[in-house]
Amino acid sequence: MAKSKMWRRVEKADRIPIHWQGVTSDIKKGVGIQMTLKDPDAKELEAEMAKSKKAAEFYFTVDGNKFIVDVRVGTKRTILGQFDLASEKDAAKRRATLQYLVANDLATQSDLDKFNNANPDPKVMESLKSDIYRADMDLKSDKANREILKKWNNYSKEARAEGYNAQALLKEWLKQNRQSWVHYLDFVDAIDAGGDPKTIFDTHMKEGAQFPVNLPPKFQSPVEHDIANGKVPNLKPARDAICQIVNAKFIPAFLKDRIPLYDKSIKELEAKLKELKKRYAAMGGR
């Protein structure tokens, strides 16, 4: 279906040459084509304008691959030039022309999409290829991390996949969702890092500690006794007892929240990857 658009309106005949210069400039710089044009007959148009008491109007029309320029006064129409858009063999120039025509309602996005499918833009193809690669890597990473998490049940056992650290992620999750549990991990981490036993005891174990961990007397008393007598206490039993709590309570709560997030992300990435590959294939990609 042909699409026409009034491009310039001339109210006074003496302005016709100025407006015609604007029309020809728009064709060269905007539409981006070099076409043979017949200059409008200013005297003839002036007479028509006076007779009909109507303005002169320059029109652009796109009918299939045909680009038409004409001038109208009332019902009188004079064609000033025609150009076969398909005669442009440079795909980049043709694409730029179509983009300009779409932006000015002289072609549809469907017209541009059909052209792009038949003549894919190398830059777009490369960008799509890059998007497919990134989506594929993200999908593989999410699947690998999900499997690591699914099998992880021991805070003492490091879990990593492509730089992924389950212990650190658990602590971040606790900070956001179970702040009162965080110091239990701090207690274990401080012992594993070889921290000062008395500082650990004062911070987490003694009566009135700022960040207490709940330990039965059988773990508490020996440490307290050694500290009081200037001995280096064995914190491993207390550490292992807290780890049992972490493994039995903290990790399951974390996984219950986290695994569904991975499931959602994996589903979305699979759909995205499928669509990207479909678009790439439609544009001739392999």
C-alpha positions in Angstrom: 0.0 0.0 0.0 1.3 3.4 -1.0 2.1 5.9 1.8 2.2 9.6 1.1 3.2 12.5 3.3 2.9 16.2 2.7 6.5 17.4 3.1 6.4 21.1 2.7 3.6 23.6 2.3 4.1 26.9 0.4 1.6 29.7 1.1 3.2 32.3 -1.1 4.4 31.6 -4.6 7.6 33.6 -4.3 8.7 31.1 -1.7 8.5 28.1 -4.0 12.2 28.1 -5.0 13.3 28.3 -1.3 11.1 25.4 -0.3 12.2 23.4 -3.4 15.8 23.8 -2.2 14.7 22.4 1.2 12.9 19.4 -0.5 16.0 18.5 -2.6 18.2 18.8 0.4 15.9 16.5 2.4 16.0 13.9 -0.4 19.8 13.9 -0.5 20.6 14.2 3.2 17.6 12.6 4.8 16.2 10.0 2.4 19.8 9.5 1.2 19.3 9.0 -2.5 20.5 10.7 -5.6 17.6 11.0 -8.1 16.8 13.0 -11.2 14.3 15.7 -10.4 12.4 18.2 -12.5 12.3 21.7 -11.1 8.7 22.9 -10.4 7.4 25.5 -12.7 7.1 28.5 -10.3 4.9 30.6 -12.7 2.6 27.7 -13.4 2.2 27.0 -9.7 1.6 30.6 -9.0 -1.2 30.7 -11.5 -2.8 27.6 -10.0 -2.4 29.0 -6.5 -4.1 32.2 -7.5 -6.9 30.4 -9.3 -7.7 27.8 -6.7 -6.7 30.1 -3.7 -4.8 27.1 -2.2 -1.2 26.6 -1.2 1.3 24.5 -3.1 2.3 21.3 -1.3 5.3 19.1 -2.0 4.7 15.4 -1.3 6.8 12.3 -0.8 5.2 9.0 -1.7 6.5 5.5 -1.3 4.7 2.9 -3.4 6.4 -0.5 -3.0 10.0 0.2 -4.0 9.1 3.4 -5.8 9.9 6.8 -4.2 7.9 9.6 -5.8 8.2 13.4 -5.4 5.3 15.6 -6.6 3.8 19.1 -6.0 0.1 19.6 -5.6 -2.2 22.6 -5.8 -5.7 21.6 -5.1 -6.5 18.6 -7.3 -3.6 19.3 -9.7 -0.7 17.1 -9.2 2.7 17.3 -11.0 5.2 14.5 -10.6 8.7 15.9 -10.3 10.7 12.7 -10.0 10.7 9.0 -9.3 13.3 6.7 -7.9 13.5 2.9 -7.6 14.7 2.2 -4.1 15.6 -1.3 -5.0 18.2 0.0 -7.4 20.5 0.9 -4.5 22.7 -2.1 -4.1 24.6 -0.9 -1.0 22.7 -2.6 1.9 23.9 -0.1 4.5 22.6 2.9 2.4 19.3 1.1 1.7 18.9 0.4 5.4 19.5 4.0 6.3 16.9 5.1 3.7 14.3 2.7 5.1 15.0 3.8 8.6 14.5 7.4 7.6 11.3 6.5 5.8 10.0 4.5 8.8 10.8 7.5 11.1 8.7 9.7 8.8 5.8 7.3 8.4 6.5 6.6 4.7 7.4 2.9 5.4 6.5 0.5 8.2 8.7 -1.3 10.7 7.6 -4.5 9.0 9.2 -3.2 5.8 12.4 -2.6 7.6 12.3 -5.9 9.4 11.8 -7.8 6.1 14.7 -6.0 4.6 16.9 -6.7 7.6 16.0 -10.3 7.5 17.0 -10.5 3.9 20.0 -8.3 4.3 21.2 -8.6 7.9 23.3 -5.8 9.3 26.8 -7.2 10.1 26.9 -5.1 13.3 23.5 -6.3 14.4 24.5 -9.9 13.6 27.7 -9.5 15.7 25.8 -8.0 18.5 23.2 -10.8 18.5 26.0 -13.3 18.4 27.6 -11.7 21.4 24.2 -11.6 23.2 23.8 -15.3 22.5 27.2 -16.1 23.9 26.6 -14.1 27.1 23.2 -15.6 27.7 24.6 -19.1 27.1 27.4 -18.4 29.6 25.0 -17.0 32.2 22.8 -20.1 31.7 25.6 -22.5 32.2 26.9 -20.6 35.2 23.4 -20.5 36.9 22.9 -24.3 36.2 26.4 -25.1 37.6 25.9 -22.9 40.7 22.4 -24.4 41.3 23.9 -27.9 41.3 26.6 -26.8 43.7 24.1 -25.3 46.1 21.7 -28.2 45.8 24.4 -30.6 47.0 25.8 -28.2 49.7 24.9 -29.2 53.2 28.1 -28.5 55.3 29.4 -25.0 56.2 32.9 -26.6 56.7 32.9 -27.8 53.1 33.8 -25.1 50.6 31.5 -24.9 47.6 32.7 -23.1 44.5 31.7 -23.1 40.8 33.3 -20.5 38.5 34.3 -18.3 41.4 31.1 -18.9 43.3 31.5 -19.0 47.1 28.5 -20.6 48.9 29.8 -19.6 52.4 30.0 -15.9 51.5 26.6 -15.9 49.8 25.1 -17.6 52.8 26.4 -14.8 55.0 25.1 -12.1 52.7 21.7 -13.8 52.7 21.7 -13.9 56.5 22.5 -10.2 56.7 19.5 -9.4 54.6 17.1 -12.0 56.0 18.3 -13.3 59.4 20.6 -10.7 60.9 20.4 -12.3 64.3 22.1 -15.4 62.9 25.1 -13.7 61.3 27.3 -13.8 64.4 27.1 -17.6 64.5 29.0 -17.6 61.2 31.3 -14.9 62.5 32.1 -17.2 65.4 33.0 -20.1 63.2 34.9 -17.9 60.8 36.9 -16.3 63.6 38.0 -19.7 64.9 38.9 -21.0 61.4 40.9 -17.8 60.8 43.0 -18.5 63.9 41.6 -15.6 65.9 42.5 -14.8 69.5 40.7 -17.4 71.6 40.0 -14.9 74.5 38.6 -12.3 72.1 36.4 -15.0 70.5 35.3 -16.1 74.0 34.5 -12.6 75.2 32.6 -11.7 72.0 30.6 -14.8 71.6 30.7 -17.2 74.6 31.0 -15.5 78.0 27.9 -14.4 80.0 26.7 -11.0 78.7 28.7 -11.4 75.4 27.7 -8.8 72.7 27.1 -11.5 70.1 26.3 -14.7 72.0 26.1 -18.2 70.5 24.0 -20.7 72.3 26.2 -23.5 73.6 25.5 -26.2 76.1 27.5 -26.2 79.3 29.7 -29.1 78.1 31.2 -26.9 75.4 31.1 -23.6 77.4 32.6 -24.8 80.7 36.0 -26.2 79.5 36.7 -23.1 77.4 35.8 -20.8 80.3 38.0 -22.8 82.7 41.0 -22.7 80.4 40.6 -18.9 79.8 40.4 -18.3 83.6 43.6 -20.3 84.2 45.6 -18.6 81.4 45.5 -21.7 79.1 44.8 -21.7 75.4 41.4 -23.3 75.1 40.3 -25.9 72.5 37.5 -24.1 70.6 37.0 -26.9 68.1 34.2 -28.7 69.9 32.3 -25.5 70.3 33.0 -24.6 66.7 31.7 -28.0 65.5 28.6 -27.7 67.6 27.7 -24.4 66.1 28.4 -25.8 62.6 25.9 -28.5 63.3 23.3 -25.7 63.9 24.3 -23.9 60.8 24.1 -27.1 58.7 20.8 -28.2 60.1 19.0 -24.8 60.2 20.7 -22.0 58.4 21.7 -23.7 55.2 18.3 -25.4 54.5 16.5 -22.0 55.1 19.0 -20.3 52.7 18.6 -23.0 50.0 14.8 -22.9 50.3 15.0 -19.3 49.3 17.9 -19.4 46.9 17.2 -22.4 44.7 13.8 -21.1 43.4 15.6 -17.9 42.4 18.0 -19.9 40.3 15.1 -21.9 38.8 13.4 -18.6 37.8 16.7 -17.2 36.3 17.4 -20.4 34.4 13.9 -20.5 32.9 14.2 -16.8 31.8 17.6 -17.4 30.4 16.5 -20.4 28.4 13.6 -18.4 26.9 15.9 -15.5 26.2 18.5 -17.8 24.5 15.8 -19.5 22.4 14.5 -16.1 21.2 18.0 -14.8 20.4 18.9 -17.9 18.5 15.6 -17.7 16.6 16.3 -14.1 15.6 19.9 -14.9 14.6 18.7 -17.8 12.4 16.0 -15.7 10.8 18.7 -13.2 9.8 20.7 -16.0 8.2 23.0 -16.7 11.1 24.4 -20.2 11.7 
